[in-house]
Amino acid sequence: MFDGVENMKYCYCPNCDNLRPKSWYLRSRCEMCQGECIEFNVKRSTFGILMYFFYALAGIMVVLYAGNYIWHSDWASVISSVPQQTFTILMIAFFVIGLVFSYLDLGKMKVEAEKVRDGLRQDTTKKSP
């Protein structure tokens, strides 16, 4: 359903036992020791989908706010009946709720990533002589 947001890549470095979300700029390198790392995907939780939903709502509200109160556009006049202070509070609240869901999603994905890492540790210890 959400192909682009379903997974987050993690990087596990067997050299320094470091586990982190994968950086786009380091490719397959560990951020700590610059050694090769093992990449794997962790499926996002429902919190991640809710995070994107609330961020999208906040973004739409920013555009409507700018369209109505800054550019005075007709297409954004649908929010004229809502008091400006109420609209601003709702906009900020949706952004903060998105941040909370982001935090919860990262915590849940970290637990899943640690389970995968523990499996990778066992695999690497079996292969070493």
C-alpha positions in Angstrom: 0.0 0.0 0.0 2.7 2.5 1.0 5.7 1.1 -0.8 8.0 4.1 -0.1 7.2 4.4 3.6 6.8 0.7 4.7 10.5 0.0 5.4 13.4 1.8 7.0 16.9 0.7 6.3 19.2 -0.1 9.3 22.9 -0.7 9.2 24.6 -3.2 11.6 28.4 -3.1 11.9 29.8 -6.4 13.1 33.2 -4.7 13.8 32.0 -2.3 16.4 28.6 -3.8 17.1 26.9 -0.5 16.1 23.2 -0.5 15.0 21.8 2.7 13.5 19.3 3.8 10.9 21.2 3.8 7.6 22.4 7.2 6.4 21.8 8.1 2.8 25.3 9.7 2.5 27.4 6.8 3.9 26.1 4.1 1.6 27.1 0.7 3.3 29.5 2.1 5.8 29.4 2.3 9.5 29.1 5.8 11.0 31.4 5.0 13.9 34.3 3.0 12.4 33.7 3.4 8.6 33.8 -0.3 8.2 31.4 -2.4 6.0 28.0 -2.8 7.6 25.1 -5.2 7.0 22.0 -3.5 5.7 18.5 -4.8 6.4 15.0 -3.4 6.3 12.6 -2.9 9.2 8.9 -2.6 8.6 7.4 0.6 9.8 4.7 0.3 12.5 1.2 1.9 12.3 2.7 4.8 14.2 4.8 5.6 11.1 1.8 5.8 8.9 0.0 8.0 11.4 3.1 10.2 11.5 3.0 10.8 7.8 -0.8 11.5 8.0 -0.4 14.2 10.6 2.6 15.8 8.9 0.5 15.9 5.7 -2.4 17.5 7.5 -0.1 20.1 9.1 1.5 20.8 5.6 -1.9 21.3 4.0 -2.9 23.6 6.8 0.3 25.7 6.3 -0.6 26.1 2.6 -4.2 27.0 3.4 -3.0 29.5 6.1 -0.5 31.1 3.7 -3.1 31.2 0.9 -5.8 32.8 3.1 -3.9 35.1 5.5 -0.7 36.0 3.5 -1.7 35.8 -0.2 -5.4 36.5 0.2 -6.3 33.9 -2.4 -9.9 32.8 -3.1 -9.0 29.1 -3.2 -8.0 29.3 0.5 -11.0 31.3 1.7 -12.6 28.1 3.0 -10.8 28.6 6.3 -12.0 32.2 6.7 -14.8 31.0 9.1 -12.2 29.5 11.4 -10.6 32.0 13.8 -6.9 32.5 13.0 -5.7 31.6 16.5 -7.7 28.3 16.5 -6.4 27.4 13.1 -2.8 28.1 14.1 -3.2 26.1 17.3 -4.6 23.1 15.3 -1.8 23.4 12.7 0.9 23.3 15.5 -1.0 20.5 17.3 -1.0 18.3 14.1 2.8 18.9 13.7 3.4 18.0 17.4 1.2 14.9 17.1 3.3 13.9 14.1 6.4 14.3 16.1 5.0 12.1 18.9 4.1 9.4 16.4 7.6 9.7 14.8 9.2 9.1 18.2 6.9 6.1 18.9 7.6 4.7 15.4 11.4 5.0 15.8 11.2 3.3 19.2 9.2 0.4 17.9 11.4 0.0 14.8 14.5 0.0 17.0 13.2 -2.9 19.0 12.5 -4.8 15.8 16.0 -3.9 14.4 17.6 -5.2 17.6 15.9 -8.5 17.1 17.3 -8.7 13.6 20.7 -7.6 14.9 20.7 -10.4 17.5 20.0 -12.9 14.7 22.8 -11.4 12.6 25.2 -11.7 15.6 24.4 -15.4 15.9 25.0 -15.8 12.2 28.4 -14.1 12.2 29.6 -16.0 15.3 28.7 -19.3 13.6 30.7 -18.4 10.5 33.8 -17.2 12.4 36.4 -20.0 13.0 
